[in-house]
């Protein structure tokens, strides 16, 4: 049910999102917020979230998508009013659904890689050693072979603690065969921008989850 408390909460989410885009939302001075157009705009957005049964993470991601689209359309300066122009809300909703479908696929692929690696060993130290094993002195390490064969995906590589440790122990020629650190950072950032993705990936990887600071130390 739509109520003032929820409208204020959505206002806070919108305000935070606009600040990240360099714009500040505010109500007209000396005016009851509930009697302003801003209130109508945010209430309409809040009503959509209820109709669509969005949780907080989904709602926040929707706001980000909508603002990005408003900026691209050159109407970002209009604040919340821009979100109600044309079919922007529906376009943002469609984009969110497309992202959701893609995220489901990526989470499924993470689960497959995690099962593969967990089948080798449940100990992270031992896993690092398995990743570095070579069939013979002239062969490539398992980590490189498994990434090249997609047994380990770039997304998993960007999130995995064991893979991160193993990458730091590769020689220069071997490391060049894997995605660059900047590429991994971008893959991770794009994926974890959705808080639901990060939460579910943390659960999937468990002790193999890599903190962001660890990623930045890979060269």
Secondary structure as UniProt FT lines:
FT   HELIX           4..20
FT   TURN            21..22
FT   TURN            29..30
FT   HELIX           33..35
FT   HELIX           37..52
FT   HELIX           56..72
FT   TURN            73..74
FT   HELIX           76..84
FT   TURN            86..87
FT   HELIX           88..118
FT   TURN            119..120
FT   HELIX           124..132
FT   TURN            137..138
FT   HELIX           142..148
FT   TURN            149..150
FT   HELIX           154..159
FT   HELIX           161..168
FT   HELIX           172..175
FT   TURN            176..177
FT   HELIX           181..192
FT   HELIX           195..205
FT   HELIX           206..208
FT   HELIX           212..216
//
